[in-house]
């Protein structure tokens, strides 16, 4: 009977918000500028929606190298992913881009100074000088509404960036689970390979003693070679999953030589209820809220255009002309007349964009509800499957090995029967590991679908695989 040691990562991953913020600043090298562009709002959004946030700041001396020392736990993997992934760093820069739009929207258009000089070609006429200063009057009127629109778009950007943080944390968690499970399956496949090799060597010795046929030896050799092939495949999947985790964490060079725990987290004893999960997702999903901000921005843009549709362009200013020693000064007004273009095309486009955004918002809400139901049902199914392996299939296989061992001791069955029973026991362990892996990955997907966290009623328990 195989006894697995307790899981080295039984607690939930800590998406330490202070760690995330420090990580981003560390990566960008401009702390004050990052906070100025709305990073604190992103921090608040992530904190509100993740049950695994801690308020303890990351020590200044803690770097990627220090996090990679020792076993790469799930906590550390998520911290490194949020700190070091270049795609996520690029996503953070959307805050600065959007904040620039807010600043630009609040600035008045620069006045235009124009001048012209005309020289006489004959006679006593003197040089004429024209000077004018013009300001876009329409820009002054529309600026408050335009700034509100830019601020709404900035809020949408903050929601999208915060959603990207939570989504990337979930992706890193799933990649870590895949890598750990692949390593654990390699260990299991090595045990199966060793068992098949022992059976094959026994068959060779029995044939030399005249107690085994060529058919029995060929059968055991086939099982052994098959076990070697499956081990090679498992090792290949482990290498691939390790590289996927490297990409999620943004690791390269000497950083990729990390070691990790080789045991999956424990299987909970009970599972969460389906009650109110759909409503929770609708209330907490940042991508849905961001799309709602898109609808709001489209409505604002349409309202601005409706209000000012006939005032396409209006410039006011002062103009002066000097003729000889005399100046002629006076106000100017330039207004574009809405004779042909009354903004009808722009209004049609804005209405269509608004309706388009509204339909997408409704469609996303429907898809979120379906996604939550699917993941929750799959989670319950996989929990029951893993529990069945742990409580029924594995004990049955272990009991079979025990009884076969007793019969073998009394020479009622052959050695091959005992080895076959042992191999079936290993197969049951492998299926259990795969079931636990699928369960935890589905749980990570469900957390992501719920906006970053499971309900408070969820409590882990049970035994480690």
C-alpha positions, 0 to 999 in steps of 0.5 A: 500500500502506498502512503502519500505524505501530507500536501505541502500546499494545503492552504489557499493561494495568497494573491497578496495585493501589496505583493502585486502592487510592489511587483508592478512597481518593481517591474515598471520602475516608476512607483509614483507615476503608477499610483498616479494613473489609478493603480490604487483603484485596481488594488481596491478592486482586486482586494474586494473580489479575492478572498485570498488577499493579505494586507502584509507588504512584500519585503523590499529584499524579496525578489523573484530569485528569493521566491524561487528558493525552495519548493515553488508553492502555489502561493509563490507561483501566483506572486511571481506571475503577478509580478513578473509576467510581461503580458500583465505588465503591458496590461498595466500600462493601459492605465497610463494610456487611459489616464492620459485621455482623461488629462487631455479631455480636461485641457482647453484647446490651445488658442490660434494666433494668426498674422499676415503682412501685405506690402504695397507694390507701388504708390504711397500705400503703407504696409498692412499688418493683420493679427488675430487670436481665435479660440474654439468656442465649441470646445469650451462648451463641450469640455465638461461632458467630454471629460466625464466621458473620458473619466468613464472610459478610465473607470472601464480601463481600471475594471479591465486591468483588475479583471486581467490581474484576477484572470492571470492569477487563475491561469497561473494557478491552473498551470501550477496544478497541471505542472504538479500533477504531471510531476506526480504522475511521472512518479507514479509511472516510474513505480508502474515501470519498476513493477513491470520490470520486476515482473519481466525479470521474474518471468525470465528467471522462471523460464530459465528454471523451466517454470514459465513459457515463452508466451508468459515471458513475451506477455510480461515483456510487453507489459514492461515495454508499454510501461516504459512508453507510458513513462516517457509520455508522462515525462513529455507531458511534465516537460510541456506543463513545466514550460507552460508554467514558466510562460505564465510566471515570465521565467527565463534563463537560470530562473527556470531551474526551480523545484516544486512540491510534487503533491497536489493540494488536499481534496475538500471533504464537502463542496459548496452549494449552487445557491446564489452562485449565478447572482454572485458572479453577476455582482462580482465579475469585473469584465461584466462591470467593464462592459457596463461602463462601455455602455455608459460611455457610449450613451454619454457620447451619444448624448453629447452628439445629440446636444451639440449636433448643429454646432459643428464648429464655432471659433471666437476671437479678436482680429486686428488690422493696422493700416499705417499708424491706425489699428482696426480691432474687433471680435470675430466669429466663425460658425460652420453652418449645418446645411449638408452635414447635420451629424446624422451619420455620426448619430447613426453610428453612435446609436448602433454602437450603443445598441451593440454594447447593450446586446453584448452586455446582455449576452455576457451576462447570460454566458456567465450564468451558464458558465457558472452552472457548468463549472459548479456541476462539473466541480461536484461531479469531479469531487464525487469521482475523486472521492469514489476513487479514494474511498472505494476504488483504491481501498478495493485495489489495496484489499485485492493486493492483500488477499492476492499476497495471502494466496501467493504465500500459500501457493494458491496463485502465481507471482504474476497474479500478485504483480498484476494486482499491484499494477492495477493498484497503481493504475487506481492511484494514477486515476485518483491523481488525475481526478484530483487534478481535474477537480482543483483546476475546475475549482480555479476556473469556477473562482475565476467565473465568480469574479475571483473567489468562492463563497465564504461557506467553502471550507477545504478538508479531507485528505491529500492525494 
